Amino acid sequence: MTELTSLTLAQAREKLVAKEITSVELTQSYLDAIAAANEELNAYISITGDQALAQAQKSDERLNSGNGGALEGIPLGIKDLFATRGVHTQAASHILDGFKPRYESTITQNLWDDGAVMLGKLNMDEFAMGSSNETSYYGPVKNPWQAEGSNQALVPGGSSGGSATAVAAHLCVAATATDTGGSIRQPAAFTGTVGIKPTYGRCSRWGVVAFASSLDQAGPITRDLRDSAILLKSMASLDLKDTTSVDMPVPDYESHIGKSVKGMKIGIPKEYRMDGMPEEIEALWQQGIEWYKDAGAEIVDISLPHTKYALPAYYIVAPAEASSNLARYDGVRYGLRVTGDDIKDMYEKTRAEGFGDEVIRRILIGTYVLSSGYYDAYYLRAQKVRTLIKQDFDKAYADGIDAILTPATPSSAFAIGDKEMAADPVKMFLNDIFTVTVNMAGLPAISVPAGLDSKGLPMGLQLIGKPFMEEELFQLSNVIEQAAGSFEAKKWW
């Protein structure tokens, strides 16, 4: 890590505006860091060095003329789920082999309009289906953290594992990510970074490869809270090309950091105290409660009674929508095509070779629950459960709760190739146990680094907010960040 790559987004922005550094210098420092580390960490699938330096040069010209945007000259990593014009966009899947879109996603266009620089496309679980970044066609991403006294490679979480690793290892200033059931918050917790999933509809989904359309939402992964506030402000917008995009003003999130939380009510849901939850996670949660008490917030025990149904309902709704969304990938217009005896044979061979095992598993589950005779028993019932889950949150907020505090994950990062996880997919699904309720209800939530476990690995706490009240999450999260401090991985890569 160099002096330049150690700067946060807010620090880099300040130095760029003051002309203490140039965007070309900053961008080159990151490209050098990527060249030195990416072979080991595998965070980037595609590196766009020439394009990045060209963008940086234009940013320096705008900065010199006093016309810089909100992110002018800031080098970012972009998750491979976001369409980037003329640049590798394959959702880390073989079936989209060679695909380079002729259009730009709304979110990345927002970033370029604000002056950001693209370093490259970041690795991820294939089609965002996974909790460990091991399902990528391009191989697993390594967590830059290692347990004390061990050199065992750990997962960075998923599906936004490349984003989390790149931010934690200082291979970009910050990164875009997406969250369908925890894919921003869980990797953030595993890597000691900050990850926020905004309210459904806050950020446009246009140009983002779809997994489960009613659950997917984009957000940032950053080194600290202020960086997250800055980047989300640029990512969020109304988009008439996305019918789920909401026409609401985007607040100045950064201005809410540091405001008093005295008198605010923090809900503690009893249902999140799961059987067999590690003592360290319980202790971390209790520590968070004490931090809020010390800050003057009121702690209120609440009940979210349908929480226990969230995970099974999620793994009906999400695969069902994935089955529908992924039906378009057939080898006809773009991506991989495997020759067959006729068009049906070509479809079958292309999809069999193009999709990985986890994606195939979820397509099969989704197709089954949508099939005649099972739709009412599974999919329709899961949607009714989803409504009940949302009503639980609605009641808590109607009773005066400002936000809900929970653990972000049931453990710290586990080993790549963990045999128990590989043998039983349900164990992998359980990594999302604290996060899926948020997507089912369409709420905003943030994961903030809160401490280290006995192995020296980071753990996060999650705050769940009211719809379109992300600014309150930034206000409240500052309590955790100030009390816990920041955490850096010891460089071994």
N, C-alpha and C positions, 0 to 999 in steps of 0.2 A: 504494500500500500504506500503510495507516494503522498506527499503533502497535499497535492491537488485532489487526489481521489479520496482523501479523508474528509473533504469538505461536505457538509450537508447541503441539501438543495438551497436552504435559506442562506447559508454562508456563501455558497458559490454565486448565487444571485447578487448578493451584496458586493462581492469582489468584482463581478463582471460589470455591474453598473458603475462602480467606482474606477473601472479600468485598471485595476490592480493585476488582473489576469485577462487573457483572451479566451474566447470559446474554442478557438483552434488549439491552444495549449491544453485546455481542459479536456477537450475531446481526444486529442492525441494521447494524453495520459491514460485515459480509459481504454483506448484501443491497445496501448502497450500492455495494460493490465490484463485485458482479455487474451491477448496473444500469449502471455506468460502462464495464465491459469486455466483457460477454458478446456484444454486437453484433459486436465485432471478433473475439473468440476462438471464439465459438460452442460453448462448453463445456457449457452447460445447454440442454436441450430444453424443460424445464418448471421454472418457479421458483415455489416454494410459500411465498411471503412471509408471508401471513396465518397459515398453519398453523405456520410456523417461529416467529413471534413469540408465538403462543399456547403452543407447547411451551416456549419460553424463559421465559415468564411462570411457568408451572407449575414449571419447573426452579428458578427463583429462590425460589419459595415453599418447595420442598423443601430447597434449600441453606440458607435462613434458619432452617429448623426442624431442621437437622442430619441430614436424611434423604436426602442426595444419593447417587446411584448412581455407579458407576465412571466414567461418561461424562457426568455431570450437567451440562447446559447447553452441551455442546460441539456446534457447528454442523457437520454433515457433508453431503457431496454423495453421492448414491446413483446408481449406474450404472443405466441404464434397463432392465437385464435383471432387476432385483429387483422382485417384485410389492410394491406399496405400496397399501394399501387406499384406494380412492376417488381415486387419483392416477395420472395418465398413466403407463402401463407398456406400451411398444410395441416394445421391443428395437430402437428406431430404424428400424422398418420400416413401410411404408405399409399392409401387409396387416393390421396390428393397429390400424388407424386408429380412434381414439376409445376404445380399450379402457382401462377403469379397473377393476381387480379388486376383488372384494368380500372379499378376504382379504389377509393380510400374509405375506411370506416369513419363514421362521424366523429368518434372519440379521437382517433389519431389525427384527423384533420383539424380538430380543435387544438390539439397540442402543437401541430406545425404552425397553425395560425398565430399561436402565442409565442412562437419562436423556438420551440424545443428541437433537439437534434436526435436523430435515430441512430443508435449504435448497432442495432441488429434485432433479430427475432429470437425470443427466448423459448427454451425447451419447456415441455409440459406433459402431463398425462394425455394420451391419445384422446382427442375430442373432449378433453377435460374430464374424462372418466377415470378417477383414481384418487387415492389419498396419500400417495407416496412418490409420485413421478417415476414409477417403474414401468408404466404401460406405454411409454413413448416409443415410437418406432425407432427413434434416434438414441435409445439407451437411457438408463437412469441418470438423474442429476444427483450429485453428491452434496450433502450438507457441509458448509464450511466449518461447522462445529464438530468436535469430536469429544467423546467422554474422556474425563481425566484418566491418564494412565493407559489409554487405549488408542490404537490407530485404525479401529474398525470403521468402515465407511457407513455413514448414517443417511437416511432419507431426509430430504428437506420438506417433506409434506407434499400434498398435491391438491388440486391439479396444477396450481401455479408455482411449482417447485423451482423452475428456472428463474422466475421473477424473484422469489424469496432468496435464493442462493446468490444471484447476481447483485442484489442490494446488500446482503449481509457480507459478501466477499469484496465489496467495493469495485464491482465490475460495471456499475452504472450509478448515476446519482439516485435514481428511483426507477420504478417500473410499473407498467400497467399489468393488471391481472383481472381475473373473473372469478365469480363465486356462485355456484349453483347449489351447494350444500355445505359449504365451508372452505372452498378452494382458495380464498384469500386469507381467511382468519387462521386456519390450521397451519399452513406453511409459515405464516408470520410468527405464530407461537413457537414453531419448531426451530426458527432461525434467529430469534431475538429481534425481529423487526416489527413495524406497525402496519397492520392491514385493516382497511375498512371496507365493508360491503354496504354501499348506500341503499336507501329505500328503492324498491322496485319501481322503475320509471324515472329515477333521478338522472341516470346516464343512458344515453341511447344504445340500443342493441343493434342498430343498423350497421352492417359490415362486420359483425362479430359472428364467427361460425357458431351456429346454434347447437346446444346440447338439449336442454329442456327449456323451452321458450318462456314458460310461466314462472321459472325459477332463476334463470340466468341474470346476473347483474355485474357490470364492470366496476372496478375500483382500483385504487393505488396500493402498492406496497412500498414503504419508505423506511428510512433509518430512524425517524422520530416523528412525533406528533405534528409539529409545525410543517414539516415537509409534506405530510399527508394532507393537511388542510390546504396547502398551496396547490398541490397537484389535483386534488379533487375539484377545486374551484375551476380549473381549466378543463377537466374532463366532463363535468356535468353541463347539460344544456337541454333545451327543448329541441326536438328533432321531428319535423313533420313527416319524415320518412319512416318513423317508428311510431305506430299507433299506440304503443304503451308508454311513450315518452310524455311526461307530465309538464304542463305549462305553469311552472312556478318559478319565482325569482331564485337565483342561486346565491345564497348568503356569502358574506366574507367570513369563511370559516376560521381563518387565522386570527381574526379579531376577538374570537371567543375564548381562545386559549389564555389561561391565567385569570379568568373571571372567578369570583367566589362561588363556591357550591353550598354555602351555608344555607340551611333550611330545605335544600333539595332532598327528595325522598328516593332512596335506593332500595329496590325490591330484591329479596333473596328467596328464590323459589325452592321450596322443600323437595320438589321432584327431581332436582338436579343432583341431589345427594344419592348417587347410584351405589348399589351393592358392589363391593369389591373395588371401590374407587381408591387409588393409592393415597396413603396418608399425606404424601408431599403435596398432592393436588388439593386435598382438603385443607391443609395448613396454609397453602398459598391463598386460597379463597378466604379463609378466616383473616389472614393478614390484610387482604384487600378491604374487608369489612372494617377492620380497625383503622386503616388509613382514612376511610370516608368518615368514620366517627370523629377522628382527630381533626378533619377538615370542616366539621360542623354539619355534615349531612345527616339526615335521619335514616336509620336502617329499619326496614319494615319486612317482616316475614310474609311471603305471599304464596299462593298456590296456582300452579299451571297444570291442572289435573290431566290434561290430554297429552302431556309431554311423552308419556311412555308409548304412545301410538305414533309419534312423529317419524321415527326411523323406518318402521315397516311401511307407513303410508308414503313416505318419500321414495322408498325403493320400489314403489308401484308407479307413482306419478312420473318420476324422472325417467325411468326406462321406457314408459309408454310414450312420452314425448320424444325421447331419443329415437325410438323405433320409427316414428313418423318423420322426424327431421332427417335422419340418415338414409331414408329410402331414396333420396335424390342422388346418392353416390353409386353409380352403376357402370362407370367406364365409358359412357356414350359421348359426353360433350367435353369432359376435361378430366385430368388426373390419370390414374393407372387404368390400363385396359389390358386384360388377358384374353387372348384369342380363344374362341370356342367354336364348336361345330355349327351353332346357330346363335341367335341373339340371347335366348334363354340360357344357353350354356355359357355364353360370354358373361352375362350378368352374374351367374353363380360362381364362376371361376374368379372373376374380378373381385367380388365381395369377399370370397373366402380367402384370397391372397391379400387383399387390401386392408382388411380390418384385423386388429389384434384380438387376442382371446377375451379381454375384459369388455371390449366394445361389442363383440359377438354375443357375449353372455347377456349384456344389457339389452341388446336388440331382441334377442330371443325372449327374455322376460317381458319386455314391453309389448312385443307382438302377441304373446300369450294372453296378457291381461286385457288387451284390446279386442281379442277374438270373440266371435259369436259364442254366447253361452257363458263367458267369463267376465265380460265388460261390467255388468251390474255387480257381480260378486266381488270384483277386485277394484277396478278403476273408479267406478262411480262411488263405491264405499270409501275409497281413499280420499276422494275429493270432499266427501262429507266430513271425514275426519279432519281434513285440512281446514275446513270452515270452523270446526270446533276449536282447533289450535289457535286460530286467529282470534276467536272470541275470548279465549283465555287471556291473551295479551290485551285485547280491547278493554276487558273488565279491570285488569290491573292498572292500566293507564287512566281509566275513568275514575278509579278510586284515588287518584292523585300521585301515583308513582311516576317519577321522572325518567328513570332508567332501571334496568335490571342487571345485576352483577352475577356472573357465573364463571366457572373455569372455561378456557378456550378449547382445551383438549383433555382427554383422559390420561395422558402420559406425555413425557418428553419424546424426542425423536427416537425411532427404533432403527435397527440395522437394515441396510439394503439386503434383500434376499431373505428376510426373516422367514424361517420355515413354517412357523405357526400361521402367519399371515398368508403365505403362499398356499398352504394346504386348505385353509378355510376362508373363503372370500368374505364371509360374514364378520370375521374378526377385523378385517380391513374396513368394512362398512362401519363398524363401531367407532372408528376414529372420528366420525361425524356426529356423534351422539349429542354433543352440546351445541352444534351449529345448525343442524337441518331445520329446527323449528323456525328459525329466523327467515329462511328462504320460503318455507311453507306459508308464513304469514306476511311476507313481503316487507319485512322491517329492516331498518338500518342496524348494523352492529359493528363493533370494532374490537380487535385484539391488540393488547398493549403488553410489551414485555414487563414481567412483574417479578422475576427472580430466577435463580438457578437451582436445579435439583442437586441431590447428593453426588451425582456424576458430573456436575459442572455444566449441565445442559440447560438452555433457556426454557422457561415456561411462561405462558401468557394468561392474562385475565381478559374476559370478554364483557363488554357492556352492550346491552340491547336497548335501543332507543325507540321513541315514538315515531310514527311515519313522518318523513321529511323534516326531522329535527336533528339532523347530523351535527348541527352546531352545538347542541347540548352534549352530544357524545364527545366532541373535542374539548368542551369546557370541563366535563367530568373526568375524562381520561387523563387530563393534566395532573390530577391528584395522584394517580398511579405512577405516571412518568416521573414526577418530582420526588416521590417517596422511594421508588425502586431504583432510579438511575438508569443509565444506559448500559448495554452489554455488547462486547465485541468478541468475535471468534478469534482465537489465537491462530495465527497464520501457519499452516502446515503444507499448503498446496503449492 
